[in-house]
């Protein structure tokens, strides 16, 4: 019997890219599902709702994803807490279309950077002193907890991210 994944990879050809075997597959899946869940919640909100606390939450998620890509590139997430706060505060003032684009673009960029991370890099230490393999779960936790403020349901969250 043929392995379905091997058959899929054969059909996709040599140009297709995949996560490294050393990548934390379960954590990446939780992060990707969290991105999808939050994207659905954001898309379901009317433009008039994309202000105040909701806009702040979306900006925090978008800029955290961007900061994670900086970590993967060997840079600090932010130069300072003040820079982080200023970046997120400015993001919260974006118009609805730009907020949606911020989330979508940064989520995709982080996912691509993680997909293209070579196997040995997953065990390397990042500039903040943590292992790269912890990054998908760190971002997933933020996504899933933030989903509750965007209209998500606690029962949809992976159990390990629930409160308590």
Secondary structure, DSSP 8 states (H G I E B T S, - for coil): ---HHHHHHHHH-TT-----TTS-HHHHHHHHHHHHHHHHHHHHS-GGGSSHHHHHHHHHHHHHHHHHHHHHTTS-S-S-HHHHHHHHHHHTTS-HHHHHHHHHHHHHHHHHHHHTS-GGGGGSB-TTSSBGGGHHHHHHHHHHHHHHHTT--GGGS-GGGS--
